[in-house]
């Protein structure tokens, strides 16, 4: 098993946007079941027990490890997991920041840390997609993750020079422009422009767990429940996986929401899906920076 053996994360929120109806959000029981399955996943990975680990992965799962071709199906994923480690076993730790979803599909977002001999050898972030299968068990169906390491391999956060390179990347500029258009639509209360950015199945979740779909976002902006005086995006990071992308960054904002002042700065994670050549937002998570 290699250094990046099981950093559970995933990005394919297409399953959420494909729903024509609006199934109920996850129950507390489902969230508890996913947490339990995730804990078993980590325990099995750290024990290098593929027999206990692989049943937590869907038969048709797709893994997209860093610096590696996609792995499709349990067999390929199990073989990747089982490759011998040349430098000794690793210990994986996951910190879950969010569990959310609709019906039988859920996503889990958080951070990971890898250690070897009590020394940190890697940190990063993950987003997973889980599916509740016919036997009632939740299993991972998509797995994608990113590292905080700079090109030299330092597990610490990337330095300013790396951030500059990221910002100058053409695909990063595409999403910076899109985030700026989004902010401009909010400041100008332009619901037509905002509607063109959000997918029909769009869902926004704040740090209190409040969820709002596309129609509610447009209605609140039109009614004046949300008033934005200014919005400025910074620290944008982009990770593209085929026709899906995760964009993280910070918005400096002034204005009000439901009569309350907006936080000065808000960290955001936006997930986009490309359809017919157009990127549209399918999910957002925001939290105040204190």
Secondary structure, DSSP 8 states (H G I E B T S, - for coil): --TTS-------THHHHT-SS---B--HHHHHHHHHHHHHHHHHHHTT-HHHHGGGEEEEEEEE-TTS--EESHHHHHHHHHS--TT---EEEEEEEEEEEETTEEEEEEEEEEEETTEEEEEEEEEEEEEE-TTS-EEEEEEEEEE---TT--SS---HHHHHHHHHSHHHHHHHHHHHHHHHHHHTT-HHHHHHHEEEEEEEEETT--EEEHHHHHHHHHHTSEEEEEEEEEEEEEEEETTEEEEEEEEEEEEEETTEE--SEEEEEEEEEEETTEEEEEEEEEEE--
